[in-house]
Amino acid sequence: MQKSTVIHSTFTLERSYPYSPEKVFAALAEPEKKRRWFSDSPNHEVVEFVMDFREGGAERMKYRFNAGTRFPGVILINDGHYEDIVEGRRVVVCSTMTIAGRKISVSLVTFDLLPEGAGTMLRLTFQGAFFEGADGPEIRKAGWEFLVERLGEEVAREG
């Protein structure tokens, strides 16, 4: 029997934000806000950012890594589909990640927004399958930890 080369991983991150679930939801739903916390970076050029936020809608983020990074000039594409949206409470996205034309992962990410006093507890659950050449579970978890901090910064922009 041949050993599988797919690595499966699941993790959950929780963050408390002193803002309402509606404000946190807006940072997930509004394209200009999501682009700021999710896509913009000094490490790459955003080549394409398309977001059709509705159940059944798609998103596409395409990046070109800058000089001085691990993959200078290489294109990374993140194609996602919104599988479930509950206004102010939940977003579920299924996505594939491709680098240099090769699919490296498929993931399901659930954003649960839970009221917590006057604020919000974000519970992000990541479920992924990593293929040959993928960044792997540890690096992806670190990436999401960084992104949920940026999400909090985005929500704080408007106070």
ZAKOLRO-113321 format. One line per field, with one value per residue: x, y, z of N, C-alpha, C in turn; residue in three letters; chain. Coordinates in Angstrom, 1 decimal. Layout:
BEGIN
n_x <- (X|...)
n_y <- (Y|...)
n_z <- (Z|...)
ca_x <- (X|...)
ca_y <- (Y|...)
ca_z <- (Z|...)
c_x <- (X|...)
c_y <- (Y|...)
c_z <- (Z|...)
fiti <- (ALA|...)
kolnu <- (A|...)
END
This chain:
BEGIN
n_x <- (0.8|0.5|1.8|0.0|0.5|-0.7|-1.2|-3.2|-4.9|-6.3|-7.2|-8.0|-8.5|-8.9|-10.0|-10.6|-12.4|-13.0|-15.4|-18.6|-20.3|-21.3|-19.6|-17.2|-18.0|-18.4|-15.8|-15.1|-16.9|-16.9|-15.3|-13.1|-12.2|-11.6|-9.5|-7.5|-6.8|-6.4|-5.1|-3.3|0.2|3.6|5.2|4.4|3.0|-0.3|-2.0|-4.5|-7.7|-10.7|-14.0|-16.9|-19.2|-21.4|-23.6|-22.5|-21.0|-17.8|-14.3|-11.2|-7.8|-4.8|-1.3|2.0|5.1|7.5|10.9|13.5|12.0|11.0|10.1|10.7|9.1|7.3|4.0|1.1|-2.0|-5.2|-8.1|-11.4|-14.7|-17.7|-19.5|-21.3|-23.1|-24.1|-25.5|-23.7|-22.9|-21.6|-19.2|-18.4|-15.8|-14.5|-11.5|-8.9|-5.3|-2.8|0.5|2.9|1.5|0.9|-1.3|-1.4|-2.9|-6.1|-8.7|-11.0|-12.5|-13.9|-15.5|-16.7|-18.7|-19.1|-21.2|-19.8|-20.1|-19.9|-18.5|-16.9|-16.2|-14.1|-14.1|-12.1|-12.0|-9.9|-9.7|-7.7|-6.2|-3.0|-0.8|1.9|4.8|3.6|3.1|2.5|1.0|1.9|3.1|0.9|-0.9|0.5|0.3|-2.5|-2.8|-1.4|-3.1|-5.6|-4.9|-4.4|-7.0|-8.3|-7.0|-8.0|-10.7|-10.5|-9.8|-12.0|-13.1)
n_y <- (-1.2|2.2|5.1|7.9|11.2|13.5|16.0|16.4|18.9|20.6|23.5|25.8|29.2|31.8|35.0|38.0|40.9|44.4|45.3|45.3|42.4|43.0|45.0|43.6|41.7|43.3|43.8|41.4|41.2|43.5|44.6|46.5|46.7|44.0|43.6|45.3|44.1|41.4|41.0|43.1|43.8|44.4|42.4|41.4|42.1|43.0|41.6|40.9|41.3|40.2|40.1|38.7|38.9|36.8|34.1|31.4|33.0|34.1|34.6|36.0|36.2|37.3|37.2|38.6|37.7|39.8|41.0|39.7|38.1|34.7|33.6|35.2|37.0|35.0|33.8|33.6|32.2|32.6|31.1|31.3|30.2|31.3|29.5|29.6|32.1|34.0|36.8|39.0|37.0|34.6|33.3|31.1|29.8|28.1|27.2|27.2|27.0|28.1|27.9|29.2|27.9|25.4|23.5|23.7|23.5|22.8|24.3|24.8|27.4|28.7|31.4|32.3|34.5|35.6|37.0|38.9|40.2|43.7|43.3|41.1|37.7|36.1|33.1|31.2|28.5|26.4|24.0|21.9|20.5|19.6|19.6|18.2|20.2|22.2|24.9|24.0|22.9|24.3|26.7|27.8|28.1|30.0|32.1|32.6|33.4|35.8|37.1|37.3|39.1|41.4|41.7|42.5|45.0|46.3|46.5|48.2|50.6|52.2|52.5)
n_z <- (0.0|-0.8|0.8|1.8|0.5|1.3|3.7|6.4|8.4|11.2|12.9|15.5|16.2|18.5|19.1|20.9|20.3|21.0|19.8|18.1|16.8|14.3|13.3|13.1|11.3|9.0|8.3|7.2|5.1|3.4|0.5|0.3|2.9|3.6|1.8|2.8|5.3|4.7|2.2|1.3|1.5|2.3|1.2|-1.2|-4.4|-5.1|-7.6|-8.5|-7.2|-6.4|-5.2|-4.5|-2.4|-1.3|-0.6|-2.4|-4.0|-5.3|-4.6|-5.5|-5.1|-6.3|-6.3|-6.6|-5.6|-4.1|-4.8|-2.7|-1.1|-0.3|-2.7|-5.1|-7.7|-8.2|-8.7|-6.7|-6.1|-4.7|-4.7|-3.8|-2.5|-1.2|1.0|3.1|4.6|7.3|8.3|10.2|11.9|10.9|8.5|6.0|4.1|1.3|-0.1|-2.6|-2.9|-5.0|-6.3|-8.4|-10.5|-9.5|-7.6|-4.1|-1.8|-0.3|1.5|4.2|5.8|8.7|10.0|13.0|14.7|17.8|20.2|22.9|25.7|25.2|23.0|20.6|20.2|18.1|16.5|14.7|12.6|10.9|8.4|6.6|3.6|2.6|-0.1|-2.0|-1.8|-0.4|2.1|4.6|7.8|10.1|9.3|8.0|10.1|11.6|9.7|9.7|12.4|12.3|10.4|11.8|13.7|12.2|11.2|13.5|13.8|11.5|12.1|14.3|13.1|12.5|14.9)
ca_x <- (0.0|1.3|1.5|-0.6|1.3|-1.6|-1.2|-4.5|-4.7|-7.4|-6.8|-9.0|-8.0|-9.9|-9.6|-11.7|-12.3|-13.9|-16.3|-19.7|-20.2|-21.6|-18.4|-16.2|-18.5|-18.1|-14.4|-15.1|-17.8|-16.7|-14.1|-12.0|-11.7|-10.9|-8.3|-6.5|-6.3|-6.2|-4.3|-2.2|1.4|4.9|6.0|4.0|2.1|-1.6|-2.2|-5.9|-8.5|-12.1|-14.7|-18.4|-19.6|-22.7|-23.5|-22.3|-20.1|-16.4|-13.3|-9.9|-6.6|-3.6|-0.2|3.3|6.1|8.6|12.3|13.9|11.1|11.3|9.7|10.6|8.4|6.4|2.6|0.3|-3.4|-6.1|-9.5|-12.4|-16.1|-18.5|-20.4|-22.4|-23.0|-25.1|-25.2|-23.3|-22.6|-20.8|-18.8|-17.6|-15.1|-13.8|-10.6|-7.7|-4.2|-1.9|1.7|3.6|0.7|0.7|-2.2|-0.7|-3.8|-7.5|-9.1|-12.3|-12.3|-15.2|-15.4|-17.8|-18.6|-19.9|-21.2|-19.0|-20.3|-20.1|-17.6|-17.0|-15.2|-14.0|-13.6|-11.7|-11.7|-9.3|-9.5|-7.0|-5.4|-1.8|-0.2|3.4|5.3|2.8|3.7|2.3|0.1|2.5|3.2|-0.5|-1.5|1.1|-0.2|-3.8|-2.6|-1.1|-4.2|-6.6|-4.5|-4.7|-8.4|-8.6|-6.5|-8.9|-12.0|-10.2|-9.6|-13.2|-13.5)
ca_y <- (0.0|3.4|6.1|9.2|12.4|14.6|16.2|17.1|19.7|21.4|24.2|26.8|30.4|32.6|36.4|38.9|42.3|45.2|45.8|44.5|41.4|43.7|45.7|42.6|41.1|44.2|43.6|40.2|41.3|44.7|44.3|47.4|46.4|42.7|43.7|45.9|43.2|40.0|40.9|44.1|43.4|44.8|41.3|41.1|43.0|42.4|41.6|40.8|41.2|40.2|39.6|38.7|38.4|36.3|32.6|30.9|34.0|33.7|35.6|35.6|37.0|36.9|38.0|38.4|38.0|40.8|40.6|39.6|37.1|33.3|33.2|36.4|37.0|33.9|34.1|32.8|32.5|32.0|31.1|30.9|30.3|31.5|28.4|29.9|33.4|34.4|38.2|39.4|35.8|33.5|33.2|29.9|29.9|27.0|27.8|26.5|27.9|27.6|28.7|28.8|27.0|24.1|23.5|23.2|23.2|23.1|24.6|25.3|28.3|29.1|32.5|32.4|35.8|35.3|38.2|38.7|41.5|44.7|43.0|39.9|36.6|35.5|31.7|30.8|27.1|26.0|22.6|21.9|19.4|20.2|18.7|18.3|21.6|23.2|25.6|23.1|23.3|25.2|28.0|28.3|28.6|31.3|33.1|33.0|34.2|37.2|37.7|37.7|40.4|42.4|41.9|43.4|46.4|46.9|46.9|49.3|51.8|53.0|52.6)
ca_z <- (0.0|-0.9|1.8|1.3|0.6|1.7|5.1|6.9|9.6|11.7|14.1|15.9|16.8|19.1|19.4|21.4|19.8|21.7|18.8|17.9|15.7|13.0|12.8|12.7|10.1|7.9|7.8|6.4|4.0|2.5|-0.2|0.6|4.3|3.5|1.0|3.7|6.3|4.2|1.0|1.2|2.2|1.6|0.7|-2.5|-5.2|-5.4|-9.0|-8.7|-6.0|-6.8|-4.1|-4.7|-1.1|-1.1|-0.7|-3.8|-4.6|-5.3|-4.4|-6.1|-4.8|-7.0|-5.8|-7.2|-4.5|-4.3|-4.6|-1.3|-0.5|-0.6|-4.0|-5.9|-9.0|-8.3|-8.6|-5.8|-6.4|-3.7|-5.2|-2.7|-2.7|0.0|1.1|4.1|5.2|8.2|8.5|11.6|12.8|10.4|7.1|5.7|2.8|0.8|-1.1|-3.1|-3.0|-6.1|-6.3|-9.6|-11.3|-8.9|-6.4|-2.9|-0.7|-0.3|2.9|4.6|6.9|9.3|10.9|13.9|15.4|19.0|21.1|24.1|26.3|24.2|21.9|19.8|20.2|16.8|16.5|13.3|12.4|9.7|8.0|5.3|3.0|2.1|-1.0|-2.1|-2.0|0.4|3.2|5.7|8.8|11.1|8.6|7.7|11.4|11.9|8.8|10.2|13.6|11.8|9.8|12.8|14.4|11.2|11.2|14.6|13.5|10.5|12.8|15.2|12.3|12.6|16.3)
c_x <- (0.9|0.9|1.0|0.4|0.6|-1.5|-2.5|-4.2|-6.0|-6.8|-7.9|-8.2|-9.1|-9.3|-10.8|-11.4|-13.4|-14.9|-17.4|-19.5|-20.4|-20.4|-17.3|-16.7|-18.3|-16.7|-14.2|-15.8|-17.5|-15.3|-12.9|-11.4|-11.0|-9.6|-7.2|-5.9|-5.8|-5.1|-3.1|-1.0|2.6|5.6|5.6|3.1|0.8|-1.9|-3.7|-6.6|-9.9|-12.8|-16.2|-19.0|-21.1|-22.6|-23.4|-21.3|-18.7|-15.5|-12.0|-8.9|-5.4|-2.4|1.1|4.3|7.1|10.0|12.6|13.0|11.6|11.1|9.6|10.1|7.4|4.9|1.9|-1.1|-4.2|-7.5|-10.4|-13.8|-16.8|-19.6|-21.5|-22.1|-24.3|-24.8|-24.9|-22.8|-21.6|-20.5|-18.0|-17.1|-14.4|-12.8|-9.4|-6.5|-3.2|-0.7|2.5|2.9|0.4|-0.2|-1.4|-1.6|-5.2|-7.9|-10.5|-12.1|-13.6|-14.8|-16.7|-17.6|-19.6|-19.9|-20.5|-19.1|-20.7|-19.3|-17.9|-15.9|-15.3|-13.4|-13.4|-11.3|-11.1|-9.2|-8.9|-6.4|-4.3|-1.2|1.3|3.8|4.5|3.6|3.6|1.5|0.7|2.6|1.8|-1.1|-0.8|0.6|-1.6|-3.7|-2.3|-2.3|-5.3|-6.2|-4.7|-6.2|-8.8|-8.2|-7.5|-10.2|-11.7|-10.1|-10.8|-13.7|-14.8)
c_y <- (1.2|4.4|7.4|10.3|13.6|14.7|17.0|17.8|20.5|22.2|25.3|28.0|31.2|34.0|37.2|40.3|43.1|45.9|44.8|43.5|42.0|44.4|44.7|41.9|42.0|44.1|42.3|40.4|42.4|44.6|45.2|47.1|45.0|42.8|44.3|44.9|41.8|40.0|41.9|43.7|44.0|43.7|40.9|42.2|42.3|42.6|41.6|40.6|41.3|39.5|39.8|38.1|38.1|34.8|32.2|31.9|33.5|34.9|35.0|36.6|36.4|37.8|37.6|38.7|38.9|40.2|40.6|38.7|35.7|32.9|34.5|36.2|35.9|34.3|33.1|33.2|31.8|32.2|30.5|31.0|30.4|30.4|28.7|31.3|33.7|35.8|38.4|38.2|34.8|33.7|31.9|30.0|28.6|27.5|26.9|27.5|27.2|28.5|28.2|27.8|25.7|24.2|22.9|22.9|23.5|23.3|25.0|26.1|28.8|30.3|32.6|33.6|35.6|36.6|37.9|40.1|42.5|44.4|41.7|39.0|36.0|34.1|31.3|29.4|26.9|24.5|22.6|20.6|20.0|19.2|18.9|19.7|22.6|23.8|24.7|23.7|24.4|26.6|28.6|28.8|29.9|32.4|33.5|33.7|35.6|37.9|38.1|38.9|41.6|42.7|42.8|44.8|47.1|47.3|48.1|50.6|52.7|53.2|52.2)
c_z <- (0.0|0.1|1.2|1.5|1.0|3.2|5.5|8.2|9.9|12.9|14.3|16.6|17.4|19.5|19.9|20.9|20.6|20.8|18.5|16.8|14.3|12.4|12.4|11.4|8.8|7.4|7.0|5.1|3.0|1.9|0.2|2.0|4.2|2.8|2.0|4.7|5.8|3.1|0.9|2.1|1.5|1.0|-0.7|-3.1|-5.4|-6.8|-9.3|-7.4|-6.4|-5.7|-4.4|-3.4|-1.0|-1.2|-2.1|-4.6|-4.5|-5.0|-5.0|-5.7|-5.5|-6.6|-6.5|-6.1|-5.0|-4.2|-3.1|-0.5|-0.9|-2.0|-4.9|-7.3|-9.2|-8.0|-7.6|-6.0|-5.3|-4.3|-4.1|-3.2|-1.3|0.0|2.1|4.6|6.1|8.7|10.0|12.5|12.2|8.9|7.0|4.2|2.5|-0.2|-1.5|-3.2|-4.1|-6.1|-7.6|-10.5|-10.7|-7.6|-5.2|-1.7|-1.0|1.2|3.0|5.9|7.4|10.2|11.7|14.7|16.6|19.9|22.4|24.8|25.3|23.0|21.2|20.1|18.8|17.1|15.1|13.4|11.0|9.5|6.7|4.9|2.3|1.2|-1.1|-2.4|-1.2|1.6|4.5|6.9|9.8|10.5|8.4|9.0|11.7|11.0|9.3|11.5|13.3|11.3|10.8|13.6|13.4|11.1|12.3|14.4|12.5|11.2|13.7|14.4|12.4|14.0|16.7)
fiti <- (MET|GLN|LYS|SER|THR|VAL|ILE|HIS|SER|THR|PHE|THR|LEU|GLU|ARG|SER|TYR|PRO|TYR|SER|PRO|GLU|LYS|VAL|PHE|ALA|ALA|LEU|ALA|GLU|PRO|GLU|LYS|LYS|ARG|ARG|TRP|PHE|SER|ASP|SER|PRO|ASN|HIS|GLU|VAL|VAL|GLU|PHE|VAL|MET|ASP|PHE|ARG|GLU|GLY|GLY|ALA|GLU|ARG|MET|LYS|TYR|ARG|PHE|ASN|ALA|GLY|THR|ARG|PHE|PRO|GLY|VAL|ILE|LEU|ILE|ASN|ASP|GLY|HIS|TYR|GLU|ASP|ILE|VAL|GLU|GLY|ARG|ARG|VAL|VAL|VAL|CYS|SER|THR|MET|THR|ILE|ALA|GLY|ARG|LYS|ILE|SER|VAL|SER|LEU|VAL|THR|PHE|ASP|LEU|LEU|PRO|GLU|GLY|ALA|GLY|THR|MET|LEU|ARG|LEU|THR|PHE|GLN|GLY|ALA|PHE|PHE|GLU|GLY|ALA|ASP|GLY|PRO|GLU|ILE|ARG|LYS|ALA|GLY|TRP|GLU|PHE|LEU|VAL|GLU|ARG|LEU|GLY|GLU|GLU|VAL|ALA|ARG|GLU|GLY)
kolnu <- (A|A|A|A|A|A|A|A|A|A|A|A|A|A|A|A|A|A|A|A|A|A|A|A|A|A|A|A|A|A|A|A|A|A|A|A|A|A|A|A|A|A|A|A|A|A|A|A|A|A|A|A|A|A|A|A|A|A|A|A|A|A|A|A|A|A|A|A|A|A|A|A|A|A|A|A|A|A|A|A|A|A|A|A|A|A|A|A|A|A|A|A|A|A|A|A|A|A|A|A|A|A|A|A|A|A|A|A|A|A|A|A|A|A|A|A|A|A|A|A|A|A|A|A|A|A|A|A|A|A|A|A|A|A|A|A|A|A|A|A|A|A|A|A|A|A|A|A|A|A|A|A|A|A|A|A|A|A|A)
END
